[in-house]
Amino acid sequence: MAATNGHVPMTKTENDYENNSLSRQVTVQLSSEQYERLFFQPTAAKGDLSKRLGNPTLLGLLGFLVPFSSTMFCLCGFQGANTTSLVSLTGIWYFYGGMCMVLAGLAEFILGNTFPFVVFTVYGVHWVQGAYTQDPFHPLVVAYGASPENALNLEYNAGIGLYYVVMVLVSFVFFLGSLRTNVPFVIIFGCLLFLFGLFAAGQFTVGQNPTAEGLAYAAYLFKIAGGFGMVCVIMGWYLAIITACASTGVPCPLPVFDLSTKVFRGSKAAANEHAGSVRASDVAA
């Protein structure tokens, strides 16, 4: 499926119910903003699978938002919750975060939508990793000794902190890739940079200063991270409303703030996005 003059052709079949032998095809032109609402992808992938298969974008988005929102509520201390409350979210991380996001990512891969495929899959596996680490049936901290205080171990927290540093790099890559999608996506990835950075700082603090003062400072860092996360929550649910309405044809006045025609809008940038699937002459300069 190639973009033509900034529009994406989508074909549907209408049947004459009084005479089942008659049918006709109607081609609907989707603007780049309309396609962005459905797939979070600036231009269409090659092929016509998106005409025949369901749109997995909403599943991936909700698979991220349900565990992420719950986690941020805990970090911000709503209803007396704190970091220890995260253990109760293990199942949500496994199934909503892990299963839904990975399935959505694989579906995006089948449709040929590279960026959503990578984003959903990477963050989906991140939820599985987090759930596995804190799962009572997989007490990794026991490797550092049987005492519960080993959760404050320097080596243990350094390892987790370094992982969050790597997630900062991953989110930075996604932030760069989101510059041609939409404004809420850019804000989400921008805030995730600070969130993972604060997570890393908090883990390093716990390992290097496992005193009451150090733990209080780490909790403060996690709470600030929760504040950045709440911005992601707001932007994410904003996109979820837009995507749900676009998927069912419900009129939605909320703008998606599409960037595909505003950032790097030259033909070379668009052609590089889907090598072989979008011709430079098909994208408005």
C-alpha positions as CSV (number, residue, x, y, z in Angstrom):
1,M,0.0,0.0,0.0
2,A,1.7,3.2,-1.1
3,A,1.0,6.8,-0.3
4,T,-0.3,8.9,-3.2
5,N,-0.1,12.7,-2.9
6,G,-0.2,12.4,0.9
7,H,-3.1,10.0,1.0
8,V,-3.3,6.3,1.6
9,P,-5.9,4.2,-0.4
10,M,-8.0,1.8,1.7
11,T,-10.4,-0.5,-0.1
12,K,-13.6,-1.9,1.3
13,T,-16.3,-4.1,-0.3
14,E,-20.0,-3.2,-0.3
15,N,-22.5,-6.0,-0.9
16,D,-26.0,-5.7,-2.4
17,Y,-28.0,-7.7,0.1
18,E,-30.9,-8.1,-2.3
19,N,-28.6,-9.8,-4.8
20,N,-25.6,-11.5,-3.2
21,S,-24.0,-11.9,-6.6
22,L,-23.4,-8.2,-6.9
23,S,-20.6,-6.4,-5.0
24,R,-18.5,-3.3,-5.6
25,Q,-15.3,-2.0,-4.2
26,V,-15.0,1.5,-2.7
27,T,-11.6,3.1,-2.3
28,V,-11.3,5.5,0.6
29,Q,-8.4,7.9,0.7
30,L,-6.9,8.4,4.1
31,S,-4.8,11.5,4.7
32,S,-1.5,11.1,6.5
33,E,-3.1,12.4,9.7
34,Q,-5.9,9.8,9.5
35,Y,-3.4,7.0,8.9
36,E,-1.4,8.4,11.8
37,R,-4.5,8.1,14.0
38,L,-4.8,4.4,13.2
39,F,-1.3,3.1,13.1
40,F,1.1,5.7,14.6
41,Q,3.1,5.4,11.4
42,P,3.8,8.4,9.2
43,T,3.4,6.5,5.9
44,A,1.8,3.2,4.9
45,A,3.7,0.0,4.6
46,K,4.0,-2.0,1.4
47,G,1.1,-4.4,0.8
48,D,-2.6,-4.5,1.6
49,L,-2.7,-6.5,4.9
50,S,-4.0,-3.5,6.8
51,K,-7.2,-3.8,4.6
52,R,-7.8,-7.4,5.6
53,L,-6.5,-7.6,9.2
54,G,-7.4,-5.8,12.4
55,N,-5.6,-2.8,13.7
56,P,-3.4,-3.8,16.6
57,T,-2.3,-0.3,17.6
58,L,-5.0,0.2,20.2
59,L,-4.2,-3.2,21.9
60,G,-0.5,-2.2,22.2
61,L,-1.4,1.2,23.5
62,L,-3.7,-0.1,26.2
63,G,-1.2,-2.9,27.0
64,F,1.2,-0.1,27.8
65,L,-1.2,2.2,29.6
66,V,-2.9,-0.2,32.0
67,P,0.3,-1.3,33.8
68,F,2.1,2.0,33.3
69,S,-0.7,4.1,34.8
70,S,-1.0,1.7,37.8
71,T,2.7,1.9,38.3
72,M,2.8,5.7,38.2
73,F,-0.1,5.9,40.6
74,C,1.9,3.8,43.1
75,L,5.0,5.9,42.6
76,C,3.1,9.1,43.2
77,G,1.7,7.8,46.4
78,F,-2.0,7.7,45.6
79,Q,-4.2,6.2,48.3
80,G,-1.2,5.4,50.5
81,A,0.7,3.4,47.8
82,N,4.5,3.4,47.6
83,T,7.2,1.4,45.8
84,T,6.4,-1.7,47.8
85,S,2.9,-1.7,46.2
86,L,4.5,-2.5,42.9
87,V,4.7,-6.2,43.9
88,S,0.9,-6.4,43.7
89,L,1.1,-5.3,40.0
90,T,3.2,-8.3,39.0
91,G,0.4,-10.1,37.2
92,I,-0.6,-6.9,35.4
93,W,2.9,-6.4,34.2
94,Y,3.1,-10.0,32.9
95,F,-0.2,-10.1,31.1
96,Y,-1.2,-6.5,30.1
97,G,2.3,-5.2,29.7
98,G,4.0,-8.3,28.4
99,M,1.4,-10.3,26.6
100,C,-0.7,-7.6,25.1
101,M,2.2,-5.4,23.9
102,V,4.2,-8.3,22.4
103,L,1.2,-9.6,20.6
104,A,0.5,-6.1,19.3
105,G,4.1,-5.7,18.3
106,L,4.0,-9.0,16.3
107,A,0.8,-7.9,14.6
108,E,2.4,-4.6,13.6
109,F,5.3,-6.6,12.2
110,I,2.9,-8.6,10.0
111,L,1.4,-5.3,8.8
112,G,4.8,-3.9,8.0
113,N,4.7,-1.1,10.5
114,T,8.3,-1.1,11.7
115,F,8.3,1.6,14.3
116,P,5.2,0.5,16.3
117,F,6.4,-3.1,16.0
118,V,9.8,-2.3,17.7
119,V,8.3,0.0,20.3
120,F,5.5,-2.4,21.4
121,T,7.8,-5.4,21.5
122,V,10.7,-3.7,23.3
123,Y,8.5,-2.2,26.0
124,G,6.4,-5.3,26.2
125,V,9.5,-7.4,27.0
126,H,10.5,-4.6,29.5
127,W,7.3,-5.3,31.5
128,V,8.0,-9.0,31.5
129,Q,11.5,-8.3,32.8
130,G,10.2,-6.1,35.6
131,A,7.6,-8.7,36.6
132,Y,10.1,-11.5,36.6
133,T,12.5,-9.6,38.7
134,Q,10.0,-8.8,41.5
135,D,8.0,-12.1,41.1
136,P,8.0,-13.9,44.5
137,F,8.4,-17.1,42.6
138,H,11.7,-15.9,41.1
139,P,13.5,-14.1,44.0
140,L,16.6,-13.1,42.1
141,V,17.9,-11.2,45.1
142,V,18.3,-14.5,47.0
143,A,21.4,-15.0,44.8
144,Y,23.0,-12.3,47.0
145,G,22.0,-14.1,50.3
146,A,19.0,-15.2,52.2
147,S,18.4,-12.0,54.1
148,P,15.7,-9.6,52.9
149,E,18.3,-6.8,53.4
150,N,20.1,-8.1,50.3
151,A,17.6,-6.1,48.2
152,L,19.8,-3.2,49.3
153,N,22.9,-4.9,48.0
154,L,25.2,-2.6,46.0
155,E,25.9,-5.1,43.2
156,Y,22.2,-6.0,42.9
157,N,21.0,-2.4,42.6
158,A,24.0,-1.4,40.4
159,G,22.9,-4.1,37.9
160,I,19.3,-2.8,37.8
161,G,20.4,0.8,37.7
162,L,22.7,0.1,34.7
163,Y,19.7,-1.6,33.0
164,Y,17.7,1.6,33.4
165,V,20.6,3.5,31.9
166,V,20.4,1.3,28.8
167,M,16.6,2.0,28.7
168,V,17.4,5.7,28.6
169,L,19.4,5.0,25.4
170,V,16.6,2.9,24.0
171,S,14.0,5.6,24.8
172,F,16.3,8.2,23.2
173,V,16.3,6.1,20.0
174,F,12.5,5.9,20.1
175,F,12.3,9.7,20.8
176,L,14.3,10.4,17.6
177,G,12.1,8.0,15.6
178,S,8.9,9.6,16.9
179,L,9.8,13.0,15.5
180,R,7.8,12.2,12.4
181,T,4.8,10.6,14.2
182,N,2.8,12.9,16.4
183,V,3.3,15.4,19.3
184,P,1.9,13.1,22.1
185,F,4.3,10.4,21.1
186,V,7.2,12.8,21.2
187,I,6.2,14.0,24.7
188,I,5.8,10.4,25.9
189,F,9.3,9.3,24.8
190,G,10.8,12.6,26.0
191,C,9.4,12.0,29.5
192,L,10.5,8.4,29.5
193,L,14.1,9.6,29.1
194,F,13.8,11.4,32.5
195,L,11.8,8.6,34.0
196,F,14.3,5.9,33.3
197,G,17.1,8.2,34.3
198,L,15.6,8.9,37.7
199,F,14.9,5.2,38.1
200,A,18.6,4.6,37.5
201,A,19.6,7.3,40.0
202,G,17.3,5.8,42.6
203,Q,18.7,2.3,42.2
204,F,22.2,3.6,42.5
205,T,21.3,5.5,45.6
206,V,19.8,2.5,47.3
207,G,22.9,0.4,46.6
208,Q,25.4,3.0,47.6
209,N,23.6,4.5,50.6
210,P,21.3,1.9,52.1
211,T,20.6,4.1,55.2
212,A,17.3,5.6,56.2
213,E,18.4,8.9,54.7
214,G,19.5,7.2,51.4
215,L,16.3,5.3,51.1
216,A,14.3,8.4,51.7
217,Y,16.2,10.2,48.9
218,A,15.7,7.2,46.6
219,A,12.0,7.3,47.3
220,Y,12.0,11.0,46.5
221,L,13.7,10.3,43.1
222,F,11.1,7.6,42.3
223,K,8.3,10.0,43.1
224,I,9.7,12.6,40.7
225,A,9.9,9.8,38.1
226,G,6.3,9.2,38.8
227,G,5.6,12.8,38.0
228,F,7.2,12.5,34.6
229,G,5.3,9.3,34.2
230,M,2.0,11.0,34.8
231,V,2.6,13.2,31.8
232,C,3.1,10.0,29.8
233,V,-0.2,8.7,31.2
234,I,-2.1,11.8,30.2
235,M,-0.6,11.7,26.7
236,G,-1.1,8.0,26.4
237,W,-4.8,8.1,27.3
238,Y,-5.3,11.0,24.9
239,L,-3.9,8.9,22.1
240,A,-6.0,5.9,23.2
241,I,-9.2,8.0,22.9
242,I,-8.2,9.2,19.5
243,T,-7.3,5.7,18.3
244,A,-10.4,4.0,19.7
245,C,-12.6,6.6,17.9
246,A,-10.7,6.3,14.7
247,S,-11.0,2.5,14.7
248,T,-14.8,2.6,14.9
249,G,-15.5,5.7,12.9
250,V,-16.7,7.7,15.9
251,P,-16.1,11.5,15.3
252,C,-13.4,12.8,17.6
253,P,-12.6,16.5,17.7
254,L,-9.2,15.9,19.4
255,P,-6.3,16.6,17.1
256,V,-3.5,14.1,16.8
257,F,-0.9,16.8,16.0
258,D,0.5,14.8,13.1
259,L,4.2,15.6,12.4
260,S,4.7,13.5,9.3
261,T,4.1,16.5,7.0
262,K,5.9,19.0,9.2
263,V,9.2,17.4,10.3
264,F,11.7,16.2,7.7
265,R,9.0,16.4,5.1
266,G,11.3,16.1,2.1
267,S,11.0,13.1,-0.1
268,K,14.3,11.6,1.0
269,A,13.2,11.4,4.6
270,A,9.9,9.7,3.7
271,A,11.7,7.3,1.3
272,N,14.2,6.3,3.9
273,E,11.3,5.5,6.3
274,H,10.1,2.5,4.2
275,A,12.8,1.6,1.8
276,G,11.3,0.1,-1.2
277,S,7.7,0.7,-0.1
278,V,7.3,4.4,-0.7
279,R,8.6,6.1,-3.8
280,A,10.1,9.5,-3.4
281,S,7.7,10.9,-6.0
282,D,4.7,9.6,-4.0
283,V,5.5,11.9,-1.0
284,A,4.8,15.6,-1.2
285,A,8.0,17.6,-0.9
